[in-house]
Amino acid sequence: MGSLFSSSISLRKSVSISEDEFVQLRDFIYEKSGIFVDSKRKYLFESRFSKRLNELGLAHFSDYINYLKYDLKKNQELSKLYEMVTTNETSFCRDMKQLEAFQDKVLKEVLDAQRAKGRLELNIWSAGCSSGEEPYTLSILLHEALRMELAKWKIKITAVDLSPPMIERAKKGVYGEYAFKTTPDAIKQRYFTKDPEGWKVKPTVARLISFQQMNLNDPASLKRVPRSHIVFCRNVIIYFDQDMKQRVVSAFYDNLQPEGYLMLGHSETLHTVSKSFKPVYHPGTIAYKKEG
């Protein structure tokens, strides 16, 4: 029993990372995903990655870098790598003030403009959708805004994320109580049904959404997203360096229809990233408008 106990302790030991290994792994992650890990977050690699190295039976980060580059399972490992680098902290109706401003101002403006054109169609791109709470929230907001009129509209929410496991969780559409920490109970009762594993999104909400794995660092993939009237990219560009931010925001600009809107996280800004959008200020949020 003593030897087993000692073994379990050793499996949980922290693996230190050298400066050279950190630079190699950081550059590999950036090349693959566009995510930039600042040297101040070197501790992140040691704390989050040590467990994974132990699981794989690897003694050094250099072994892990070789595993990512050359092992037959390298593609599967990339999914785990992305999960360890990013934080999938999300919930339904997250940042309610921003969502209320979006629903009352931005969404209303876009819907009214589409009605005026006689085009009852709407495309929304949720870029960095994590486990699905954001696009499902957007679908719920559309149900609330359009009510009986919804059946007349052609609506598509394209929800993408870097992590295949996150996309699978999103497609499943089942969530525990924690995901509803900022959700009004009336919304939960109206758009979800009780499930043995928690609460399941109703089919009427799910049918507006198309989930797919996508790397925002892959220009070819970005061009396949339908032209959008609204792009949501909240709490994603914080992971990018200036060059990657500019490239992604430029792709959003190209994707958006004229007069379309880009919505970022409440603490994010385009101030030093792009001058192509006009910032429109609302209580609780800034919406970035593509003019012309």
C-alpha positions as CSV (number, residue, x, y, z in Angstrom):
1,M,0.0,0.0,0.0
2,G,2.9,2.3,0.8
3,S,4.4,2.0,-2.6
4,L,1.0,2.7,-4.3
5,F,0.6,5.8,-2.2
6,S,4.0,7.1,-3.1
7,S,3.3,6.4,-6.8
8,S,0.1,8.5,-6.7
9,I,1.9,11.4,-5.1
10,S,4.6,11.3,-7.8
11,L,2.0,11.4,-10.5
12,R,0.9,14.7,-9.2
13,K,4.3,16.3,-9.0
14,S,4.9,19.7,-10.7
15,V,7.1,19.7,-13.8
16,S,9.2,22.8,-14.1
17,I,9.7,24.5,-17.5
18,S,12.9,26.1,-18.7
19,E,12.9,29.4,-20.5
20,D,13.8,27.7,-23.8
21,E,11.0,25.2,-23.4
22,F,8.6,28.0,-22.5
23,V,9.5,29.9,-25.7
24,Q,9.2,26.8,-27.8
25,L,5.8,25.9,-26.5
26,R,4.5,29.4,-26.5
27,D,5.6,29.8,-30.2
28,F,4.0,26.5,-31.1
29,I,0.7,27.5,-29.6
30,Y,0.8,30.9,-31.3
31,E,1.6,29.3,-34.7
32,K,-1.3,26.8,-34.4
33,S,-4.0,29.0,-32.8
34,G,-2.9,32.7,-32.7
35,I,-3.2,32.6,-28.9
36,F,-0.2,34.4,-27.4
37,V,0.9,33.5,-23.9
38,D,2.8,36.3,-22.2
39,S,6.0,35.4,-20.3
40,K,4.3,36.7,-17.1
41,R,2.0,33.7,-17.4
42,K,4.8,31.1,-17.5
43,Y,3.4,29.8,-14.3
44,L,0.3,28.8,-16.2
45,F,2.3,26.2,-18.1
46,E,3.7,24.6,-15.0
47,S,0.5,24.6,-13.1
48,R,-1.9,23.5,-15.8
49,F,0.4,21.4,-18.0
50,S,2.2,19.4,-15.2
51,K,-0.9,17.1,-14.7
52,R,-1.1,16.4,-18.4
53,L,2.6,15.6,-18.7
54,N,2.2,13.1,-15.8
55,E,-0.8,11.5,-17.5
56,L,1.3,11.0,-20.6
57,G,4.3,9.7,-18.7
58,L,6.5,12.6,-19.9
59,A,9.3,13.9,-17.6
60,H,10.1,17.2,-19.4
61,F,8.3,19.9,-21.3
62,S,10.7,19.2,-24.2
63,D,9.2,15.7,-24.4
64,Y,5.7,17.2,-24.5
65,I,6.7,19.6,-27.3
66,N,8.0,16.7,-29.4
67,Y,4.8,14.8,-28.6
68,L,2.7,17.7,-30.0
69,K,4.8,17.8,-33.1
70,Y,5.5,14.2,-34.0
71,D,3.3,11.7,-32.1
72,L,0.6,9.8,-34.0
73,K,-2.0,11.3,-31.5
74,K,-0.8,14.9,-31.9
75,N,-4.1,16.1,-33.4
76,Q,-6.1,14.8,-30.5
77,E,-3.6,16.4,-28.1
78,L,-4.1,19.8,-29.7
79,S,-7.7,19.8,-28.4
80,K,-6.4,19.2,-24.9
81,L,-3.7,21.9,-25.4
82,Y,-6.3,24.5,-26.4
83,E,-8.4,23.7,-23.4
84,M,-5.5,24.1,-21.0
85,V,-4.5,27.5,-22.5
86,T,-7.9,29.1,-22.6
87,T,-10.5,29.7,-19.8
88,N,-14.0,28.4,-20.7
89,E,-15.7,30.4,-18.0
90,T,-19.2,31.2,-19.3
91,S,-22.9,31.1,-18.4
92,F,-26.3,31.9,-19.9
93,C,-27.2,35.6,-20.0
94,R,-23.7,36.6,-19.0
95,D,-23.1,40.3,-18.6
96,M,-26.8,41.2,-18.5
97,K,-26.4,44.9,-18.9
98,Q,-24.5,44.4,-22.1
99,L,-27.1,41.9,-23.4
100,E,-30.0,44.3,-22.4
101,A,-28.4,47.1,-24.4
102,F,-27.8,44.7,-27.3
103,Q,-31.4,43.6,-27.3
104,D,-33.0,47.0,-26.8
105,K,-30.7,49.0,-29.2
106,V,-28.5,47.0,-31.5
107,L,-30.7,44.0,-32.2
108,K,-33.8,46.2,-32.6
109,E,-32.0,48.5,-35.1
110,V,-30.8,45.5,-37.2
111,L,-34.2,43.8,-37.2
112,D,-36.0,47.1,-38.1
113,A,-33.5,47.7,-40.9
114,Q,-34.1,44.2,-42.3
115,R,-37.8,44.6,-42.1
116,A,-37.5,47.9,-44.0
117,K,-35.6,46.2,-46.8
118,G,-38.2,43.4,-46.9
119,R,-35.5,40.8,-46.1
120,L,-36.6,38.8,-43.0
121,E,-33.2,37.1,-42.6
122,L,-30.5,37.4,-40.0
123,N,-27.0,35.9,-39.7
124,I,-25.1,36.1,-36.4
125,W,-21.6,34.8,-35.9
126,S,-20.7,33.7,-32.4
127,A,-16.8,33.5,-32.5
128,G,-15.4,31.7,-29.5
129,C,-18.7,30.1,-28.3
130,S,-17.1,27.8,-25.8
131,S,-19.7,25.3,-24.5
132,G,-22.6,27.0,-26.2
133,E,-24.1,29.3,-23.6
134,E,-23.6,32.5,-25.7
135,P,-25.2,31.3,-29.0
136,Y,-28.1,29.7,-27.0
137,T,-28.5,33.0,-25.2
138,L,-28.6,34.9,-28.5
139,S,-31.3,32.4,-29.8
140,I,-33.3,33.1,-26.7
141,L,-33.0,36.8,-27.1
142,L,-34.3,36.4,-30.7
143,H,-37.3,34.4,-29.5
144,E,-38.0,37.1,-26.9
145,A,-37.7,39.9,-29.5
146,L,-39.6,38.3,-32.3
147,R,-42.2,36.0,-30.6
148,M,-44.8,34.9,-33.1
149,E,-43.0,36.7,-35.9
150,L,-40.0,34.4,-35.6
151,A,-41.5,31.8,-37.9
152,K,-41.4,34.3,-40.8
153,W,-37.7,34.9,-40.4
154,K,-34.7,33.0,-41.8
155,I,-32.2,33.0,-39.0
156,K,-28.8,31.4,-38.6
157,I,-26.4,31.6,-35.7
158,T,-23.0,30.2,-36.7
159,A,-21.2,29.3,-33.5
160,V,-17.5,28.3,-33.6
161,D,-14.8,27.4,-31.1
162,L,-11.3,26.2,-31.3
163,S,-11.9,23.2,-29.0
164,P,-13.7,20.1,-30.4
165,P,-14.7,19.0,-26.9
166,M,-16.4,22.4,-26.2
167,I,-18.3,22.1,-29.5
168,E,-19.5,18.6,-28.6
169,R,-20.7,19.9,-25.2
170,A,-22.5,22.7,-27.0
171,K,-24.2,20.4,-29.4
172,K,-25.4,18.2,-26.5
173,G,-27.1,21.3,-25.0
174,V,-27.3,20.0,-21.4
175,Y,-26.2,22.2,-18.5
176,G,-25.9,22.1,-14.8
177,E,-27.2,24.8,-12.4
178,Y,-23.9,26.7,-12.4
179,A,-24.5,27.7,-16.0
180,F,-27.7,29.5,-14.9
181,K,-26.2,31.7,-12.2
182,T,-27.1,34.9,-14.1
183,T,-30.2,33.6,-15.8
184,P,-33.7,34.8,-14.8
185,D,-35.8,31.8,-13.7
186,A,-38.6,32.6,-16.1
187,I,-36.1,32.3,-19.0
188,K,-34.8,28.9,-17.7
189,Q,-38.4,27.6,-17.4
190,R,-39.4,28.8,-20.8
191,Y,-36.5,27.6,-22.9
192,F,-35.1,24.6,-21.1
193,T,-36.5,21.2,-20.0
194,K,-35.4,19.2,-17.0
195,D,-32.9,16.5,-17.8
196,P,-31.2,13.8,-15.7
197,E,-28.0,15.6,-16.1
198,G,-29.4,19.1,-15.5
199,W,-31.3,21.3,-18.0
200,K,-31.6,20.7,-21.8
201,V,-32.0,23.4,-24.4
202,K,-35.4,23.1,-26.1
203,P,-35.2,22.2,-29.8
204,T,-36.8,25.5,-30.9
205,V,-33.8,27.3,-29.4
206,A,-31.2,24.9,-30.8
207,R,-32.6,24.8,-34.3
208,L,-31.3,28.4,-35.0
209,I,-27.7,27.4,-34.3
210,S,-25.0,25.7,-36.3
211,F,-22.0,24.6,-34.2
212,Q,-18.6,23.9,-35.8
213,Q,-14.9,23.7,-34.7
214,M,-12.9,26.6,-36.1
215,N,-9.5,28.1,-35.7
216,L,-9.6,31.9,-35.9
217,N,-6.0,31.7,-37.1
218,D,-7.1,30.0,-40.2
219,P,-8.1,32.6,-42.9
220,A,-9.7,30.0,-45.2
221,S,-12.1,28.8,-42.5
222,L,-13.1,32.4,-41.6
223,K,-14.1,33.0,-45.2
224,R,-16.6,30.1,-45.1
225,V,-18.8,31.8,-42.5
226,P,-21.9,33.3,-44.0
227,R,-21.9,37.1,-44.3
228,S,-23.1,38.3,-40.9
229,H,-25.3,41.2,-39.7
230,I,-23.9,40.8,-36.2
231,V,-20.6,39.3,-34.9
232,F,-20.3,38.3,-31.2
233,C,-16.7,37.8,-30.1
234,R,-16.7,38.3,-26.3
235,N,-13.6,37.6,-24.1
236,V,-11.7,36.0,-27.0
237,I,-9.3,38.6,-28.4
238,I,-7.8,39.0,-24.9
239,Y,-5.8,35.9,-25.8
240,F,-4.3,37.4,-28.9
241,D,-1.3,39.7,-29.4
242,Q,-1.7,42.9,-31.4
243,D,-1.0,41.4,-34.8
244,M,-3.5,38.6,-34.3
245,K,-6.1,40.9,-32.9
246,Q,-5.8,43.1,-36.0
247,R,-6.1,40.1,-38.4
248,V,-9.1,38.7,-36.7
249,V,-10.9,42.0,-36.4
250,S,-10.2,42.6,-40.1
251,A,-11.8,39.3,-40.9
252,F,-14.8,40.2,-38.9
253,Y,-15.0,43.5,-40.8
254,D,-14.9,41.7,-44.1
255,N,-17.5,39.2,-43.0
256,L,-20.0,41.8,-41.7
257,Q,-22.7,43.2,-43.9
258,P,-22.8,47.0,-44.3
259,E,-24.2,48.6,-41.1
260,G,-23.4,45.4,-39.3
261,Y,-22.2,45.3,-35.7
262,L,-19.3,43.7,-33.8
263,M,-19.9,43.0,-30.1
264,L,-16.9,42.5,-27.9
265,G,-16.6,41.7,-24.2
266,H,-17.5,44.5,-21.8
267,S,-13.8,45.0,-20.9
268,E,-12.5,44.8,-24.5
269,T,-12.0,47.6,-26.9
270,L,-10.9,48.2,-30.5
271,H,-9.2,51.5,-29.5
272,T,-5.7,50.4,-30.5
273,V,-6.7,47.6,-32.8
274,S,-8.8,49.0,-35.6
275,K,-10.2,52.4,-36.8
276,S,-12.5,50.7,-39.4
277,F,-15.5,50.5,-37.0
278,K,-17.5,53.4,-35.6
279,P,-18.0,52.9,-31.8
280,V,-21.6,53.4,-30.8
281,Y,-22.0,53.9,-27.1
282,H,-25.0,52.5,-25.1
283,P,-25.5,52.2,-21.4
284,G,-23.7,48.9,-20.5
285,T,-21.8,48.4,-23.8
286,I,-20.0,49.7,-26.8
287,A,-21.1,48.3,-30.2
288,Y,-18.8,48.6,-33.1
289,K,-20.6,49.5,-36.4
290,K,-19.4,48.8,-39.9
291,E,-20.5,51.9,-41.8
292,G,-21.2,52.1,-45.5
